């Protein structure tokens, strides 16, 4: 089956899914009742980890087991997404709505905005203690090691990176390959977040998941950075030229092949320094600095970052809409 056969207008589907998720998010009541597609994927990954990742096995055997686990995960995810796509297509043009509803559950525009805004709100109304509590919901580092500037930088870094991983990348793969594309992306990304760490247990077993996640995030991380630069050009309180300079100079200094792109762009746009050495648990992770501005970020900078993020989301909508219009026009030629 060709990708174009999965849904004739994947960009129109993308636009509808973005609108639904921005308006409604994923209802908390629904989450409490049935969970979330990512939690279902996570449960499968955890089960494969328990069953296949044998601590007594050698490095090569555990890496092979990780490859097998990833293939099982992708096969199950693809089968489910293809089945749901086929059911929706039976409805004809009306099938776009349920398909968009399904796809919207795998986007995170609204939830990312809410979680990052909660950090700014915590700092503004409850001080450092509330800021640390809020930021602990979105970052893996030890919040007790962070002062107010550290909490603010962590929130802005998370906003930048998750704009790529949680919004632009799933949107990109939804536009390319419909529901199967976004479902496969979320499966890969969730596997990386669960087993892609360089810990003794997952260094070998999570190798394939981490490498594949790096690969599928390459196009979106670059697109995210460009969206941030463009958003900065539309904001009187941001520096588009600084964003471009930081992007070109610093993006490749990040230990991640992808995270440095949106973080560098955001740092330059806001006149900040982001990333750098950080503490995860009891481990200090050395990383390059993104941007050459001030390190003393504040809650006001988080608000500025959120404003850029919202503008960049609007630009993403515009790209999807223009692409859908072009695709529809060409299909009628």
N, C-alpha and C positions, 0 to 999 in steps of 0.2 A: 504493500500500500504506500503510495506516495504521500509525502508530508502534506501536499495540497489537498489530498483527499480527506484528511482528518477533519477539517472544517474549511469551507471555501474562503471565509473572511476572518482569518485569525486576528488581524489588526482591529477589525470591528469588535471582535470578541474581547480583545485586550482593552479597548476603550470602555466597553460596558463593564468589564470586571473591575477596572480601576475606579469607575464611578460608583459602583455598588459598594466596594470596600471602603472608599473614602466616606461615603454617606453613613454606612451602618457598621462597618468593622465586622468582628465576629462576636455575636451576642454572648455575654457572659452566661446567661441562662442556658443557652445551647451548649456551651462548653461544659458547664456543670453536669448536664444531662448525658451527653454522648462523647465528650472530649473534643479533640480537634484533629484534622488529618495529620498534622505533624506529630501529635502524640501517638497516633496509630502507627505511623512510620517509625517513631522512636521505640515503640514497644517491639516491633519486628527486629529492629537493629539490636536492641538489648537482648532479645532471645537468641539471635544469631551469635552475639558476643559470648553469651553464657555457654552455648552449645559447642561452638567451633574454636574459640580462642583458648586453647589448652596451655596452661602455664608450663607444663613439663616438656612441651614440644620445642624443637629448635627454631631458630630465627626464620630460616627458609620455609619451614613447614607452617609456621604461624602466618607468614606473609602470604603463602598460597591459600591458607584458610581465609584470610581477609579478602583476597580476590574472589574466592568462591562466595563468601558472604555478601559482597557487593553485587555480584552477578545475580544472586537470588533476590536481593532487595530490588534491583532494577527490573528484574523479570516480573515480580509480583506487582510492583508499582505500575509498570507499563500495561500489564494485563488489565488491571483495574481501571486505569485511565482510558484505555481503548474501549472497554466495555461500556463505561459511562458515556463516552463520546458517541458511541454507536447508538445507545438508547436515546440520547438527545437528538441525534440526527433523524431518528424515526419521526420526530415531530415536525420536520421540515423547518421553515424559517422560525417558527415559534420555539424551536429547540435552542435558539441562541440564549434565551433568558435563563433556563436552568443550567446551561453550560457556563454562562457568565457567573451565576451564583456559585457554582462549584469552584471555578477558577479564582473567584474573589477570596475564597478562604485561604489561599496560598500567597496572598499579597499582604503587606504589613504597613501601608501608609499611615493609617489611623492609629494603630497600636504603637508604632514607633513614635509618632508625634506625642501621644499621651504619656508614654513612659519618660521621654526626655523632658517634656514640660513639667512632669512631676518633680524632677530633680531641681529645676529652677524654682518651682513653687516651694519645695522643701527648704531650700537655702533662704528664700525670701521671707518665709513665715516662721520656720522652725529652727533656722540656723544650721550649723555644721552637722549636728546629730541627725536632723531630718534629711539633709542633703545626702549624707552617707547612706542612710536607710534607703532612700529612693534610688541612688545610683547602684546600690548592690543588686537591684533587680535587673540591671541591664549590662553589667560588666562582670568579668570573672576575677578581677584583681581584689586584693584585700582592702575594703573601704576604710578600715581603721587606720591605715597608713596614709590616708589622703587628707590634706588640709582643704580649705575652701577652693583654692585655685586648682588643686588636684581633682577634686570632685567635679568642678566645672569643666576642666579639660577632658576628664573621662567621659562625661556626658556628651560633649561635642564630638569626641573621637568615635563614640558608639553611634551617634547620629550619622556621622559621615560613613562609617563602614557599613552600618546596617541599612543605610539608604541604598547602597550597592547590593548587599546580600539579600535584603528583605523586600526591596521594591524593584529596583531597576533590573537586576538579574532575572528574577522570576517573570517580570514583565517582558523582558527580552525573549526568553525561551517560550513564553506563551504566544508572543507575536510570531515566532518562528515556526512553532510546531503545535500550537493549540494546547488543549488540556494535557495530552501526554508530555509535551515539552516542559510545561511548568511543573507537573507532578514529578517527572524524573529529576529536574533540577532540585526540587525541595528534598527529594530522597537523598541525593548526593550531598547537598549542603547539610542536612541533618546528620548524616553519617559522619561527615567531617567534624561537626561540632561534638559528637558523642564519642567517636573512636579515633579521630584524626590527630590526637595529641601525641607529643613525643614523650609519653610516660613509659615506664617499663612494661606495663600491660599492653599498651597499644602502639608502641613504636613499630613493630612488625605487622600486627594485625590490621592497624588502621592506615598503613602505607598507601594502599590503592585508593582508599576513600579520600585521603588528603591530597594526593596527586591529581585525582580526577576533579576534585573541587577547585583546585587551583586553575585547572584548564577551563572548566565551564564558566568560571567567573572572569576570565580575561577580558572578553568584549564588554561586559557590563561595567567593570571597574573603570575602564577608560571612558565609557559613555557617561557614567556618573560624574566623573571629574569634569567633563565638558559641560554637563548640565549645571554644575555648581558655578563654573566660571561664567556661563551665560546668565545664570540667576544673579550673580554678583554685578554683572553689567547693568542689570535692571534695578539695582538697589542703591540708593544714594549713600547708604551707610556701609557699603562693602567696597572692596577693592578688586575689580576684575583683573587689572594688570598684575597686582600682587599675587592673585590666585594663579594666574598663568605662569608667573616666574617661579613660584614655589612648586608648582606641578612639574615643570620641566627640570628643576634643579634637584628636588628632594624625593619625588615619588619612588624612585628606584633604590633609595637608601633604606626603605622600610624592610624589615625582615620578611614580610609577606609580599609575594609578587603582585598582589592586588590591593590590599588595604591602603598602601601608601598613596594611591592615586586620588581617591576621594578625600583622604585626610590631608594631604598636601594642599589640594585645591581649597578646602575649607579653611585651613590654617592661613593661607595667603589672603583669602577673601576677608577674613576677620582680623587680620593683623596679629595673629597669635603664633605661638610655638606649640605644636601638638606632638604626641607620641613620646620619643625619648625613652630613657630607662624607666621601667615600671616594675611593681611588685605583684606577683601572682602567688598567693599563699605565702610561703616563706622564701620564694625564689625571686631574685632580681633578674629581670629580662632586659638585656641591653638592646636598644633599638635606636635608629637614627631619628633626629629631630625633623619634623615636618614644619616648614616655615621658619622665619627668622624674626618674628615679632615678639611681643611680651608673653611671658609664661604665666603671669598673674591673671588668669581668666576669672570671670565672675558670672553670677547668675544672669546679668544683663547680656553677657556674651552668648550664653545658652539661648536666650531669647532671640538674639540676632541670628544665630545659627539656625534656629527653627524657622525664622522668616525666610532665610535663604532656601531652606529645605522645602518649604511650601511652594515657593516660586519655582524651584527646580521640578517639583512634582507637577506643577501646572505645565511646565515646558514638556515634560514627558507625555502628559495628556495631549499636548499639541502635536508632538511627533506621531503619536498613535493615530490621532484624528487625521492628520495629513496623509499618513501612510494608508489608512483605510480608504480615504477618498481617492487617492491615486490608484489603489488596487481595484476598487469598484469601477473606476473609469476605464482602466485597462481591460478589465474583464468583459466590458461591453463593446470594446473595439472589434 
